[in-house]
Amino acid sequence: MDYVELPVTDEPCQVQLLPVSPDGRAFTAKVELRYLSAPNLWFLSVSDAATGELLVNQIPLIASVLFPNDLFAPFRHLFLGNGIGSFFCLRGTEGNADPNPGEGNLSAFRFIWGDRYDPEGGRDA
């Protein structure tokens, strides 16, 4: 799978369908992004749009700093150990002073979903 960039706005609640095929497993993901004001963080949930199976529930969007931070690494047990790929939150611009997405700044970050990433050598074999 080529890496896919998740389109986002600064709206506090976003739901979209995104066709993905991480590591060769094609499915349509229902992606939900929600902003919660108390922690001033955005949270991501992903489910399989065809089955309704919840795959990822309310993980905080924490940006990568210096090294890639694969937010889907804890979910590698899914689909018989094949996982659902890798997901990264990246600062969109060099001048972005915010460490992580917060109120009104989600669109200043980039969200990339693709094949499973191995920090030791790129993509997993």
C-alpha positions in Angstrom: 0.0 0.0 0.0 1.2 3.5 -0.7 1.0 5.7 2.3 -2.4 7.6 2.5 -2.7 11.0 4.0 -5.8 11.4 6.2 -7.7 14.6 5.2 -8.6 16.7 8.3 -10.1 20.0 9.2 -10.2 21.8 12.6 -13.8 20.7 13.2 -14.0 19.1 16.7 -15.8 15.9 15.5 -15.0 14.3 12.1 -16.1 11.0 10.7 -14.9 9.8 7.3 -14.6 6.6 5.2 -11.1 5.8 3.9 -10.2 2.9 1.6 -6.9 1.5 2.8 -4.9 -1.7 2.2 -2.2 -1.9 4.8 0.1 -4.9 4.3 -2.2 -6.2 1.6 -5.4 -6.3 3.6 -7.9 -4.1 1.8 -10.8 -2.6 3.7 -12.8 0.6 4.1 -12.0 2.2 7.4 -14.4 4.4 9.3 -12.2 7.0 10.9 -13.4 9.2 13.7 -11.5 12.1 15.1 -12.7 13.8 18.2 -11.3 16.8 20.1 -11.7 16.7 23.9 -11.1 20.0 25.7 -10.2 18.8 29.1 -6.9 17.2 28.0 -6.7 19.6 25.0 -6.0 16.5 22.7 -7.4 14.9 19.7 -8.4 11.2 19.7 -8.6 8.7 16.9 -11.0 5.7 16.6 -11.0 3.3 13.6 -13.5 0.6 12.7 -14.1 -1.6 9.7 -16.9 0.1 7.8 -18.2 -3.2 6.4 -18.4 -5.2 9.7 -18.6 -2.4 12.2 -15.7 -4.0 14.2 -13.9 -1.5 16.3 -10.2 -1.8 15.7 -8.8 1.2 17.5 -10.6 3.1 20.2 -9.8 6.7 21.2 -6.0 6.7 21.0 -4.5 10.2 21.5 -2.9 11.8 18.5 0.7 12.3 19.7 3.1 13.8 17.1 6.4 12.2 16.2 9.5 14.0 17.4 12.9 13.1 16.0 11.9 9.5 15.4 8.6 8.1 13.9 6.0 7.3 16.5 3.8 4.5 15.1 0.4 5.1 16.8 -0.8 1.7 15.5 2.1 -0.3 16.9 0.0 -1.6 19.9 -2.5 -3.1 17.4 -0.2 -5.5 15.6 -2.0 -8.4 17.1 -5.1 -7.7 14.9 -5.9 -9.7 11.8 -3.9 -12.8 12.9 -0.8 -10.7 13.7 -0.8 -8.8 10.4 -2.0 -5.6 12.2 -3.6 -2.6 10.5 -0.4 -1.0 9.3 1.3 2.1 10.7 -0.1 5.5 11.5 1.9 8.6 12.1 1.1 12.1 13.3 3.6 14.6 11.9 4.0 18.3 12.3 2.9 19.9 9.1 5.3 22.8 9.1 8.7 23.5 10.6 7.4 26.6 12.4 4.6 24.7 14.2 5.3 25.4 17.8 2.6 23.1 19.2 3.9 19.7 20.3 0.7 17.9 19.5 -2.7 18.6 17.9 -4.9 20.7 20.2 -7.8 23.1 20.0 -8.1 24.6 16.5 -4.8 23.3 15.1 -5.5 19.8 13.8 -5.0 20.9 10.2 -1.5 22.1 11.0 -0.5 18.4 11.3 -0.3 15.6 8.8 -1.6 12.1 9.4 -0.1 9.3 7.4 -1.4 5.7 7.2 0.4 2.9 5.4 2.1 -0.5 5.6 3.5 -1.7 8.9 6.7 0.2 9.8 9.8 -1.4 11.3 11.9 1.2 13.1 15.0 -1.0 12.6 14.8 -1.1 8.8 11.7 0.7 7.4 8.8 -1.5 6.5 8.3 -4.9 8.0 9.1 -7.9 5.9 
